[in-house]
């Protein structure tokens, strides 16, 4: 278990965290969400000690081991299996099978085990660092975008591994479906604070939206109430007989909390500019093949026709040729055999991560967008910059100072600036945050042109793909159906089976369902008891005030009748005495109404807090019941 206590952190005058506090409890698997640049990675660096907070503290128990994926590629052993074994805890250094199992799960073959790490590509070296973090069996495992550089089968293996993780986990990922299947809790960095709830990302974002809606309604009600009090004070300040009542309203005004209007957070919203494509097909690939050097061909004699408006997903293990095929279809790489024919009216938009090297470092974001297409003027370039979250002076930042995620947004902006009818996208969600992925998915769904997409994000495949090009160990095949059809008809048959140890670990939560439900009932009862203790005194006070108001109102009615009788008898002394009592009675009624209003507002505030606690508990209960149903 670790705790963050009133942590604040700023960079270059920008505040990331302001008195932020949270706790990570035993066996919790926590998904960390938030927009790019809002401090997710910085928080992990604070936990590992690579950064220090400006104020506050990260409290870590003595002897608590924290593991994370090293960014530096530094290997000292002669083979990848020896490198992975070197990360095992000292008491388990002879358990080589553990390292081999994790390496196999991450896509290394049996023949790879004896090869030196330097022979592997950068993506596989990152996998080796991930394997070392997993085999180290730390008390807390920190993962920052672990699905980058992994293919779907490896992602599914990592997913099962993490679901069975017996200790604490904190993970950052742009892949919403991966996070929802792995975590028990979601915590967001939102408005420089931490907000943590049990359940999935849907539950988290729904709760944030509800909290902000309640805040805004409360703020508007408070503003209306404040204006009413100020108007009362202004209207009756000069009336001596209402001086006490006015003073009471002044004190009320002084005690009222001033709520600031919430800052409007920027959302990534955009759509692709479309150019009509008259014709049935966008392109035809005829008997194409390609190989690198003396290596076996990635594919040979591959033919396909992609129709106008069709959506194709390219899937399969890494290193089998998905990106190469996409480059050939995009015209960025010539096939060694065969040819690709395009409809004469095709206008392509090609997104690839390595294309960031084509950005000119000395240009600004605005200039890169402006030079994308001759038809783009400065105002349109500024509008696209704003859509990509480069508003105001952000659009004048040089490409050289941008992060990987920001450069990816610039590449998307360049494609948006160009009217296209054929989009070819290679892993477009890497380096985007979850909100940006949602915006991209929405824009692609609305795009009426042709789409060819390489992605390991299964949410995108489920939402978009109508046909698949499937790379397997045995070759390339076309699948005529959706991604769900593909899974229903066998899917990833080469996916690695779950070991007995993994099955036992993954089943542990099911065995504890009864205990988990009992704990939920205990917590629900405890919340109910605290709610009753907190609200009962207020409810009794409200009832007392209501009874007193009714009694005073009856007295006022009786005094009004007595006033009428005294007036009829023209009894001046009695009229004066009754008037004094009426005035005092009305003043007391006003005081009682003020007290009742304060008590009612306090009751609503406290009740709302307990309602949120119960709602979070119900979300957690639904998650446990869902696991039980599985």
Secondary structure, 3 states (H helix, E strand, C coil): CEEEEEEEEEECCEEEEEEEEEEECCCCEEEEECCCCCCHHHHHHHHHCCCCCCEEEEEECCCCCEEECCCCCCCCCCCHHHHHHCCCCHHHCCCHHHHHHHHHHCCCCCHHHHCCHHHCCHHHHHHHHHHHHHHCCCCEEEEECCCCCCCHHHHHHHHHHHHCCCCEEEEECCCHHHHHHHCCEEEEEECCEEEEEECCHHHHHHHHHHHHHHHHHHHHHHHHHHHHHHHHHHHHCCCHHHHHHHHHHHHHHHHCCCCCCCCCCCCCCCCCCECCCCCCEEEEEEEEEECCCCCCCCEEEEEEEEECCCEEEEEECCCCCHHHHHHHHHCCCCCCEEEEEECCCCCEEEECHHHHHHCCCCCEHHHHHHCCCCCCCHHHHHHHHHHCCCCHHHHHCEHHHCCHHHHHHHHHHHHHHCCECEEEEECCCCCCCHHHHHHHHHHHHHCCCEEEEECCCHHHHHHHCCEEEEEECCEEEEECCCHHHHHHCCCCCCCCCCCHHHHHHHHHHHHCHHHHHHHHHHHHHHHHHHHHHHHHHHHHHHHHHHHHHHHHHHHHHHHHHHHHHHHHHCCHHHHHHHHHHHHHHHHHHHHHHHHHHHHHHHHHHHHHHHHHHHHHHHHHHHHHHHHHHC
